[in-house]
């Protein structure tokens, strides 16, 4: 992505406060995915907005 932004939202405690993580781009498109028990580690390694086919567009848009 060039000239935009992305953001990520994820549960503070996977399994207790939720299981789904969300990413959103500058156009407002929201994707969701269950990143599992290692959510915080996975999210900490994210540096680009580049959803692969395992991310699903959120149905609540």
SULZIFEN-V213086 format. One record per residue. N is the residue number from 1. RES is the residue in three letters. OMEGA is omega in degrees with one decimal (* if undefined). D_CENTER is the distance of its C-alpha to the mean C-alpha in Angstrom with 1 decimal. Layout:
N|RES|OMEGA|D_CENTER, N|RES|OMEGA|D_CENTER
//
This chain:
1|UNK|176.2|15.6, 2|UNK|175.4|18.6, 3|UNK|178.5|19.3, 4|UNK|176.1|16.1, 5|UNK|174.4|13.1, 6|UNK|174.8|9.3, 7|UNK|-177.8|7.6, 8|UNK|173.9|4.8, 9|UNK|-177.8|6.0, 10|UNK|-176.9|6.8, 11|UNK|178.2|10.3, 12|UNK|177.8|13.2, 13|UNK|-177.4|14.9, 14|UNK|179.1|13.3, 15|UNK|178.3|15.8, 16|UNK|-178.0|17.6, 17|UNK|179.3|15.3, 18|UNK|177.8|12.9, 19|UNK|-174.7|11.1, 20|UNK|172.2|8.0, 21|UNK|-176.4|4.4, 22|UNK|171.3|3.2, 23|UNK|-176.2|3.4, 24|UNK|177.1|7.2, 25|UNK|-176.6|10.1, 26|UNK|177.2|13.7, 27|UNK|177.9|14.9, 28|UNK|177.9|12.8, 29|UNK|-176.8|11.2, 30|UNK|175.5|8.1, 31|UNK|179.6|6.3, 32|UNK|179.8|5.6, 33|UNK|172.3|6.4, 34|UNK|-177.9|8.6, 35|UNK|175.7|8.5, 36|UNK|-175.5|12.0, 37|UNK|-177.7|14.3, 38|UNK|-176.3|13.3, 39|UNK|-176.6|9.8, 40|UNK|178.2|11.1, 41|UNK|179.3|12.8, 42|UNK|-178.3|10.0, 43|UNK|-178.1|7.9, 44|UNK|179.0|11.4, 45|UNK|179.6|12.0, 46|UNK|176.7|9.4, 47|UNK|-179.9|11.7, 48|UNK|170.2|11.0, 49|UNK|-176.7|9.0, 50|UNK|-176.8|10.0, 51|UNK|176.7|8.2, 52|UNK|-176.6|10.9, 53|UNK|178.6|12.6, 54|UNK|173.9|10.9, 55|UNK|179.4|7.9, 56|UNK|172.8|9.7, 57|UNK|180.0|10.4, 58|UNK|-179.7|10.4, 59|UNK|-174.8|14.1, 60|UNK|-179.6|14.6, 61|UNK|*|14.8
//
